[in-house]
Amino acid sequence: MNNKQKQKLENRLQVISNILDNKVDLQLVIEMQEIQFKLNKENINFRLIGDNKYYYADQCKEFENNLKKFGYGHIKKEDILKDGVCFNNYSINNGYNQYCRDIKRFNNKEELLGFVVGYNQSIINNNN
């Protein structure tokens, strides 16, 4: 997704949010959820399917934001801010494809998603 497409989605999200402040419209809520999902899964390089796809996309975005704040192990937060984060079937990488520097490797995407959720929860618990 290029910056122009991303900006267009973010603008539409803001318009929907403003409309929903005044009334409740189920179609707009669904559209808003889909746009947020597309923005959240921007750096996820595998399919998210099923009932939990929105949850996992949101968790990956939160994980990326946490890494930008705190860094991770051998990778400084400055490197993450500069190069970004991508999620692949078997790894989380510092960069935009699976051949960039590994942040962490996994046996499968379910293990990866479990790690992401656990990491986010530990950040929440640590801040409380």
C-alpha positions in Angstrom: 0.0 0.0 0.0 1.5 3.3 -1.0 1.3 6.5 1.0 -1.5 8.0 -1.2 -3.7 4.9 -0.6 -2.9 4.9 3.1 -3.7 8.6 3.4 -7.0 8.1 1.5 -8.0 5.3 3.9 -7.0 7.3 7.0 -9.1 10.3 5.7 -12.1 8.0 5.1 -11.7 6.6 8.6 -11.8 10.1 10.0 -15.0 11.0 8.0 -16.7 7.9 9.2 -15.7 8.6 12.8 -17.1 12.1 12.6 -20.4 10.8 11.2 -20.6 8.1 13.9 -20.3 10.8 16.6 -23.7 12.0 15.6 -25.5 8.7 14.9 -25.1 5.0 14.8 -25.0 3.4 11.4 -24.1 -0.3 11.2 -22.8 -0.1 7.6 -20.4 2.7 8.6 -19.2 0.8 11.6 -18.5 -2.2 9.3 -16.7 0.0 6.8 -14.7 1.6 9.5 -13.7 -1.8 10.9 -12.6 -3.0 7.4 -10.5 0.2 6.8 -8.8 -0.2 10.2 -8.1 -3.8 9.4 -6.4 -2.9 6.1 -4.3 -0.2 7.8 -3.3 -2.6 10.6 -2.3 -5.5 8.3 -0.2 -3.3 6.0 3.1 -5.0 7.2 1.7 -8.5 7.6 2.9 -10.8 4.9 0.6 -13.8 5.4 -3.1 -14.3 5.3 -5.2 -13.5 8.3 -8.5 -15.4 8.2 -11.4 -16.4 10.4 -13.2 -14.6 13.2 -10.0 -13.4 14.9 -8.3 -11.7 11.9 -9.2 -8.2 13.1 -7.9 -9.0 16.6 -4.6 -10.3 15.3 -4.1 -7.4 12.9 -4.7 -5.0 15.8 -2.3 -7.0 18.0 0.5 -6.9 15.3 0.0 -3.1 15.0 0.2 -2.7 18.7 3.3 -4.9 18.8 4.9 -2.7 16.1 4.1 0.4 18.2 5.6 -1.2 21.3 8.8 -2.0 19.4 9.0 1.6 18.2 8.8 2.8 21.9 11.0 0.2 23.6 13.1 -1.6 20.9 13.6 -5.3 21.2 16.7 -7.1 22.5 19.5 -6.5 20.1 17.6 -4.1 17.9 17.4 -0.5 19.0 14.1 1.5 18.7 15.9 3.9 16.3 16.5 1.0 13.9 12.8 0.0 14.1 11.7 3.6 13.6 13.9 3.9 10.5 13.3 0.5 8.9 9.9 -0.6 10.2 8.7 -4.1 11.1 7.2 -6.8 9.0 5.5 -10.0 10.0 6.1 -13.2 7.9 5.0 -16.8 8.3 8.2 -17.8 10.3 9.7 -14.5 11.5 9.3 -10.9 12.5 11.8 -8.8 10.7 13.3 -5.3 11.0 12.6 -4.1 7.5 9.9 -4.7 4.9 10.5 -8.4 3.8 11.6 -11.7 5.2 15.2 -11.2 4.2 15.8 -8.3 6.4 17.3 -8.5 9.9 15.4 -11.0 12.2 13.8 -9.7 15.3 12.5 -13.2 16.3 11.9 -16.5 14.4 9.1 -19.0 14.9 8.0 -22.5 13.7 4.7 -21.2 12.3 2.4 -18.2 12.2 0.3 -19.4 15.1 3.4 -19.4 17.3 4.2 -15.9 16.0 0.8 -14.5 16.8 0.8 -16.1 20.3 4.2 -14.4 21.0 2.9 -11.0 19.7 -0.2 -11.2 22.0 1.9 -12.3 25.0 4.4 -9.6 24.4 1.7 -6.9 24.2 0.1 -8.2 27.4 3.4 -8.2 29.2 3.9 -4.5 28.2 0.4 -3.7 29.5 1.1 -5.6 32.8 4.5 -3.9 33.2 2.8 -0.4 32.8 0.2 -1.1 35.5 
